Amino acid sequence: MLVASPYVPSGEISHTVYEFGSILRFIEDTWNLGRLGTTDETSTSMANMFNFNQSPRSFQKISSKYSKAFFLRQKPSHLPLDTE
């Protein structure tokens, strides 16, 4: 899982195994919601990826070989996203 947030500590790498239910579990735990009783019950919350006590880190633009317009003009290839 790739987590991009201004509240992720700089250089943080977690070796925790997450699954789809981890996102749901994080939301339930963060806002004190009940469990749906699906994968959220057995998943690990991804809360350890965030530090909400730190000031949010500022956005840093990453340069790209192509402009935004290049990607907006691309026609769909209709190829599968992942062939593995």
C-alpha positions as CSV (number, residue, x, y, z in Angstrom):
1,M,0.0,0.0,0.0
2,L,1.3,3.4,-0.9
3,V,0.2,6.2,1.5
4,A,0.7,9.8,0.4
5,S,-0.3,12.3,3.1
6,P,1.1,15.4,4.7
7,Y,0.8,13.5,8.0
8,V,3.0,10.6,7.1
9,P,6.4,11.2,8.8
10,S,9.2,11.9,6.2
11,G,10.9,8.8,5.0
12,E,8.4,6.5,6.8
13,I,8.4,2.9,5.5
14,S,6.1,0.4,7.2
15,H,6.6,-3.3,6.7
16,T,3.1,-4.0,8.0
17,V,0.9,-6.2,5.8
18,Y,-2.3,-4.3,4.9
19,E,-5.3,-5.3,3.0
20,F,-8.5,-3.6,1.6
21,G,-10.1,-3.9,5.0
22,S,-7.3,-1.9,6.6
23,I,-8.6,1.3,5.0
24,L,-12.1,0.6,6.4
25,R,-10.6,-0.3,9.8
26,F,-8.7,3.0,9.9
27,I,-11.8,5.0,9.2
28,E,-13.8,3.1,11.8
29,D,-11.2,3.5,14.5
30,T,-10.4,7.1,13.7
31,W,-14.1,8.3,13.9
32,N,-15.2,5.7,16.6
33,L,-17.6,3.9,14.2
34,G,-18.8,0.4,14.7
35,R,-17.5,-2.6,12.7
36,L,-19.3,-3.7,9.5
37,G,-18.2,-7.3,10.3
38,T,-16.4,-7.9,7.1
39,T,-12.7,-7.8,6.4
40,D,-12.4,-4.8,8.8
41,E,-12.6,-7.1,11.8
42,T,-9.5,-9.1,10.9
43,S,-7.5,-6.3,9.2
44,T,-4.7,-4.2,10.7
45,S,-5.5,-0.5,10.8
46,M,-3.2,1.7,8.8
47,A,-3.2,4.2,11.7
48,N,0.5,3.6,12.3
49,M,1.3,5.3,9.0
50,F,0.1,8.7,10.3
51,N,1.2,11.2,12.9
52,F,-1.6,13.6,13.4
53,N,0.3,15.4,16.2
54,Q,2.9,16.7,13.7
55,S,2.4,19.8,11.6
56,P,1.4,18.7,8.1
57,R,4.4,18.6,5.8
58,S,4.3,21.0,2.8
59,F,3.5,19.8,-0.7
60,Q,6.5,19.2,-2.9
61,K,6.0,19.1,-6.6
62,I,7.8,16.2,-8.4
63,S,8.8,17.0,-11.9
64,S,7.7,14.7,-14.8
65,K,9.1,14.0,-18.2
66,Y,5.6,14.7,-19.6
67,S,3.2,17.6,-19.0
68,K,-0.3,17.3,-17.6
69,A,-1.7,18.0,-21.1
70,F,0.1,15.0,-22.4
71,F,-1.8,12.7,-20.1
72,L,-5.1,14.4,-20.6
73,R,-5.0,13.9,-24.4
74,Q,-4.1,10.2,-24.2
75,K,-6.8,7.9,-25.7
76,P,-7.6,4.8,-23.6
77,S,-5.5,1.8,-24.7
78,H,-8.2,-0.7,-23.4
79,L,-5.3,-3.0,-22.3
80,P,-5.5,-4.6,-18.9
81,L,-3.9,-2.5,-16.1
82,D,-2.0,-5.5,-14.8
83,T,-1.1,-8.6,-16.7
84,E,0.4,-10.6,-13.9
